[in-house]
Amino acid sequence: MLFGKHKMTPVLSPRKSVEGGIGGLVGAGLLGVIFALVFREHLTVFAHPVWMLGIIGVVGGAISMVGDLTASAIKRNYEIKDYGTLIPGHGGILDRFDSVIITAPLVYYLILLLQMVG
């Protein structure tokens, strides 16, 4: 919120900014690269693990944002503030996992595709 001046989706999620989204994608890519550099000798699945995990991080981050915004759209359409009250202030259990529900299977298939390509 400190750097975010341009709203990403003001109706769905007013506190998300384009700058925050870009920062999240860069951070996810860098985290993938750092992970690959640290565990390179154990990552025998890919020919070029540093590049592959960087790509997986960026694409996974983008898919995660789409998953989160999709869940927000569903809540807005049904005029629901939170999915539950089990965790106060967090919008319910589904809000903790809304992006993972979409991200996990798509990243799995991305990994399979990247294994075939490189």
HUHUNOR-V618210 format. One record per run of one state. SS is the DSSP state (H for helix, E for strand, L for the rest). FROM is the first residue (numbers start at 1). TO is the last residue. If there is no record, write none. Layout:
# HUHUNOR-V618210
ss:SS from:FROM to:TO
ss:SS from:FROM to:TO
This chain:
# HUHUNOR-V618210
ss:L from:1 to:6
ss:E from:7 to:9
ss:L from:10 to:12
ss:E from:13 to:17
ss:H from:18 to:38
ss:L from:39 to:39
ss:H from:40 to:42
ss:L from:43 to:48
ss:H from:49 to:77
ss:L from:78 to:92
ss:H from:93 to:117
ss:L from:118 to:118
